[in-house]
Amino acid sequence: MKTKLALLMIVSIVFASCQEKNPENNSINGVWESVGSGWVLQIQDSTQYSLYDITAISCLPSRSAGLNEIESAISLENDTLSFKKGVMEYQFTRAEDLPELCAISLSPTQKIDPLYNFEVFAATVKEHYAFMELNSLNWDALYLQQKTKLSEESTMAELYTVIEETLELLNDNHAYLEATDEVYEMLAEEEEEEDNGEAPLEYGDFQVANLVAGHHIDEDMTQDSWLMKWGIMDDDTGYVVVKAMWLYADLNIPQSLIDEVGFVDAYVETFHKMDEGSYIKKEVQGVTSILDRAMNDLKDTEQIIIDMRFNGGGQDAVSFEILKRFNPERRHVVTTKLKTEQGYSSEQRLYLDSTPKAYTNPVFVLTSQQTGSAAEAFSICSMAVPHMKRIGTHTQGALSTALEKALPNGWVFSISNEVYMDTKNNSYENVGVPVDYEIPFPKDRQSFFRSVANDLEEDKKRILKAIRHVGLQEQI
């Protein structure tokens, strides 16, 4: 009896000890490190959070705010924290503490040191760029080649040129680099000295999209929208021109800021001050109200053409919101995985929600090699929807989500850290999403724009020929 009693006491003590330790493990408080993406998330007192960008040599504060800002986007299960941004869910595992580098404040000199900034950029590329093998790159050799072009005395303009050149050599279709106005002014002065000739007249993507909408749509039904145009083409065909997958959000931008820098720059400046998840929700809210009107106007058409040829992308969540208007049942549309230091993360399936009274007549997604990013996400996801077909030319081949990072000097850049695949695990990075019927558009941006703008009637005829051909093929 004494032995049993002693044993029971030992078990009780161990159990009580475990009970004391477990509550913290069931709490979102603490330090969390992302699987891929190079983020550390610190949550304190269930009220505040801080997000850091980390590499092997750096830790830079990204954002700090009240936890209520992201609370609806995070969830905890089995000691893995999920953080939803748009259509993606990022996984975080618990860490003991913040990395030591996060406790070190950079000196003003170090923040603008060209060599240190390049090293942080290079570490990010090494740890997260997903397509070294696809593009047959020897990163170690490329890194040394580019680093030798810089010294402690290099100017910010020289640093910009080297990083920009490196991104081009990576052949990363989704990469970009954003510096300060002072740097751009220095670069502009250098370009003026080198080239005093007159630049040829160029079309903008929105400009050509407006020309197409004005010509191809016989009965314009557009209401309160400059980013999406819709109406009736050729009696029974709906025609929708979607110019972009962003700029739909109501961000309450001060008019004074718009007057100072222009609408797009003011828009970017405003949303960069927001939590990314909250901003994306506003984009979805904005496009939803437009879609309610457009789909009601086009509900009785025999078929719909969605013109994405001049759409350079934006937010995948906007693409999914548009696409679900044509989806009668929830379905798997895409599989993704992230680049990690060990290889790749586990695969994540993305699902497209359904819509009551979804449009299920034939839908034709019209693309070109200028169709990029989130517009390509629309195209690849449409492959899983049976009544949707793709016409035109293959897309740009920039499907990966752009992983955005900051440098110590405040510049922002992005690289592709994600493999974005169809439901059969086919990746179309670099090659673009294929079409069911090809309309041979020129690859060069301005050549393509001019070919359309200079003969709008011929462009319309080719589109109608394509949908008739695909329709006949479906009947066979």
N, C-alpha and C positions, 0 to 999 in steps of 0.2 A: 504493500500500500504506500509506504514512504517513497519507494522508488517511483511509483506512478505519479505521486504528488509532486515529487521533485521534477519529473519530466514535464508535467503539466506547467509548472512554474517557469521552466526554461523556455518552453514553447510560447507561453504568454509574453515573456520578456522579449523574445525575438520578434513576435508578432507586433508588439507595441512599438518596438524600435523601427520596424518596417513602416508602421502606420505613421510614425513621426516624419519619415523621409519621403513617403510617397506623395503627400499633397503637393509638394513643389513640382514633382514630375507631371502632375495633372494640370499644372498651371501654364498659361502662355507666357508668364513672366520669365525673363532670362535672356540668354544670348542664343541666337539661331543663325546657322550658316547654310546658305543655299546650296542645293545640288546643281552645280553649274552656275553660270551667270555672275559669280564673284560678288555676292552681296552678303553682308552680315546685318542681321536685324536684332536690335536690342529693345526689349519691352520692359518697362519699369512700372511697378505698382499698379499694373492694369490700367494705367491712365496715359502714359507717354510712350512714344516709340522713336527710335533713331535708326536710320538706314545708312550703311556705309558701303562704299565701293572698295573692294580689297583686291590686291595682287600679292605675289610673293614678296614685293618690295615696298608696298604702299598701302595705306588705309586713308581714304578721303571721305569726310562726312558728305552724305548726299541729301538727306532730309531729316528734320526732327519736327514732330507735331504731336497733338493729342491723339491718343489711340482711337478715339471715336472716328477719326478720319478714315481708318482702314479696317475698323472692327468687323464690319459686315463682309469684308473680303478675306478674312483669315479664319481658319478652323484647325483644331488640334485632334489628332487621332493616333494612338499608339506611339506617342512621343515624336510624331512627325507633324510639323506645322505646314499647312497649305496656304498659299497666298495667291488669290485670284486677281489677275489683271487682264481685263478684256475677256478673250476666249481662252487664255492660257492659265493654267494653275502651276505655280512654282513651289517646289518642295524644299523645306528647310529642316535640318536636323539640329538637335540641341548641342551646344558647345559649352565647355566649362566656363569660359570667360571671353571677353573681347580680346582679339589679337593685340599683342603688345604694341604693334605699330599704331593702333588706333589711339593710344595714349600720348603719342608724340606729335607735337604741333610743329608744322613746317615753318621755317623762318621765311621772311619776305624774300630773301635772296634765293632760297631753295625753290620757292614757288615759281620763280621765273627762270630758273636754271635750265637752259635748253637741253643739256644732256640728261638731267634728271627727268624732265618732261618726256623726252624721247624714250627713256628706259621704262617709265610707267606705261606709256603707249605700247611699247614692245612686249612688256610682260602681259598686258591684257590680250594682245594678239596671240601670243604663244599659248596662253591658258584657255582661250575661248574661241578662236577662229575655227570654224567647223570644216573648212574645205581645203586644207593643205594638200591632202592626198588627191582629191578630185582635180585640183589645179596643178598637180605635180610640182609642188613647191618644196624647196629646201630652206626652211625658215632660218636655221642657224646661219647659213651663208648669206641669205638676204638681209638678215639683221645686221651682221658685221659690215656688209657692203653699204648699208644706209647710215649706220652709226658713224662711219669714217668721214661722212660728209659734214659732220657737225663738230663743234668745239665749244669750250666755255664762252668764247667770244662771239658765237653765232647770234644773229639777230632773230627776232621773233618771225620775221618774214622768211628767213632761211629755214627755221624750224618748221614752219607751215609747209613750205615747199617740199621738204624731205618727207614729212608725214603724209602729205597728199600723194606724193610719188610712190610711197610705200603701199598705200592703200590701192593705188592703181596696179602695182605689180602683184598684189595679192589676187587681183581679178575678182574682187568682192563687189558684186552688183548692188549691194545694199549699204555699202560704206559711205560715210560722209564725214566731213570735218568742218566745224564751225568755230571761227576765231572771233577776234574783236574788230570793231570798225577801223581802229588804227592800223591793224595788220592789212586789212583789205585795201585801205588807202595807199599803203606802201606798195603793195603788189600792183595796184592799178597804175601808179606812177611808173613802175618799171615796165608794164605792158605798153603804156603810151609811148615810152621812149623807143621801144622795140618795133612798134607797129603804128605808123601814121596813116595807113590806108583806111578807106571807108569800108565798114562791115556791110555785107549784103543784108537785105531786108529779111527778117526772120519772123515766122509765125509762132505764136504761143499756143499751147495745147488747149486752153480754154477758148481761145479765139477760133480755132478750127472747129472745136466742138460746137460752138454757137453757130457757125456757118452751116454745119451739117444739120443741126436741129432745125434751123430756119428753112432749109431747103427740103429735107427729107420728110418732115412732118407736115402733112396736108391740113390737118385739123389740130391746131395747138391747144392743148388743155392745161398747160402749165399754170399753176397758181402759187404765188408767193415762194418761188424757188429760183435761185440763180445757179445752183450746183447740179440740179437735175431738171431735165426738160422732157416732157412726154406729150403724146398725142397719137393721132391716127395716121397711118401711112398706107396708101394703096387700098383704101376702102375698109378692109377687115383686119389689118395688121397693126398692133400696138407698137410704138417705137419710143424707147426710153434712152436718153443720153445721160450717162452718169459720169460727171466730170472728175470727181475725186471721192475718196473714202474718208475725208476729214473736212473740217471747216463748217460742220453742221451745228456745233454746240453754241448755246447762248452763254457766253462767258462774261457778259456785262462789261465789255471793254470800254474804258473811258474814250470818249470822242476825241479828247485832246491828244491821247496817245496815237489814235488812228491818224489824226491830222499830221502828227509829227513823223511817224515812221511808215505809214501805210497800213492797210487792214491786215494783210497776211503776217507781216512782222509783228504787229501789235497782238495778233492772235497767238502767235508762237510765244512771245514774251509773257503773255498772260497765262497760258496753260502750263508753261514751265514752272510757274510759281505754285501750281496745284499738285496734289497727289495724283499720280498717273491714273490709278483706278477710278477716282472720282471724275477726272477729266473725260475718260473713255465713256463712262456712263452718260455724261452730258452729250457726247457725240451721238450715242445711240438714241437718246431722247429726241435730239434734233432731227435725225433722219427718219425716225418713226412717224412723226407728224406729217412729213412730206409724203411718205409711202402710203399713209392712210388715204390721202387724196388721190395719189397717182393710181393705186390699185383699184380704187372704187371707180375711177374714170375708165379704166381699161378692162374691167372685169368681163365685159361681153365680147371682147375681141376673139378672133379665131386663133391668133398666135401673137407672140410678142418678141420683138428684137430688143436686146439690151446692148447698147453700144458702149463698150469699155475701151475703145481704141485709143483714146486720148487721156486715159486715167492712169496717173502715175502712182496711185495708192493712197495710203493713210492708215486707217485702223481696221484690223481684221474684224473687230466686233461690228463695225458698220457694214462690212461685206456680209457677215452672217445675218445681220438684221434684214438686209435687202433680200438675201437668198431665201430666207425662211418663208417669205411671202409666196414662194413657189413650191413649198415642201409640205405635203399633207401628213407626213409621219416622221417622228424623230428618227434620225439615222446617223450612223458613223460616216464621216466625210473625209477626215484627214487623220494621219498619224504623225506625231512629231517626236523628236528626241534632241536633247541639248548636249553640246560639247562640254566635257568635263576634263579635269587633269588626268583621270584614269581611262578616258575613252569617251563614252557617251552615257547619258542618263538612261533610265528605263524608258520605254516608249509610252507616250501618252496619246490616247485616242481622243479626238475632238468630235463632238456630236452637234448636229444641226437640229435645232428645235423646230417643231411643226407650227403651222398657223391654221386656225379654223377657216374653212372656206378658201384654202390655198388655191392659187391659179394653177391648173393642171393641164391646160392646153399646151401645145408645143411652144417651147421657149428657145431662142437662139442667142447665144452669147457671142458677140462680135468683138474679136480681139486683134491686136497688132503687136509688134515688137516694142511698142511704147507702152503697152499694158504692163504695169509693174506692181510689185509688192502686194498690198492688200487687194488690189484688183485681180492679181494672179491667184490670190487665195480664193476669191470668188469663182474664178475659172476652174481651179482644181477641185473645189468642193462641188461644183455643178456636175462633175463627172459621176458623182454618186446619185444624182437625181435623174431617174430614167427618162423623163420627158424633156430634158434639157440637152441641147447640142451646141457645139462650138464651131464657129465659122470665122474666116479671116486668116491670119497667120498666127503662129505660135507666139506666146507671150515672151516677155523680156528675160525671164530666168532669174529673178531676184525674189525667191519665195521665203527665204528665211526671215524670221523676226530680227529686226535690227536691235542688237544689244547696245544701248546708249551708255556711254561713260564720260566722266569729266577728267581732265588733266589738272595737275596742281595749279597751272596758270589760269584756270577757269575755262579753257576751251572745252568744247563738247565734240565727241566723235562717236561713231558707231561701227560695229563689225557684225558679220553674220555668225551667230553661234548656234543655229538651229537647223536641223534637217527636217524639211517639210515634205511629207509623202502622201500619195493617194492611198486609198483603202487596200491596195495590193502592194504597198511599200515601194512604189516607184517614186524616185526623186527626179524633179525636173529643174533642179538648180543649174544655171548656165544655159541649158537647152530650151527652157520655156515649156509651158503647158501646151500640148498639141491640140489641133483642131480636127473636126470631122470632115470639113470641107474647106479647102484652101482658096483664099483670094490673095494672090501674090502682091502684097504691099512692099514698097521699098524698106530696107532695114534702116537706112539713115533717117534720122529724125526729121530734118527739114525737107529732105526729098519726099518723104512720105506725106508730110503736111501739105506741101505744094501740090503733090499729085492729086490729093483729095480736093483742096481748095480751088484748084484751077479747072476742075471738071466734076462738079458736084452731081450733075445728072448721070454721068457715067458711073460714079461711085454708087449711086442709088440703084442703078440697073444691075450692077454686079452683086450687090447685097440681095436683091430680090431673086436673082438667078440662083444664088447659093442656097437660099431657104427652100426654093422650089425643088432643087436637086436633092437636098437632104430629106425633104418631105416624101419625094418619090421613092428614095432608098428605103425609108421606113415602111412604105407600103408593100415592098417586095418580100 
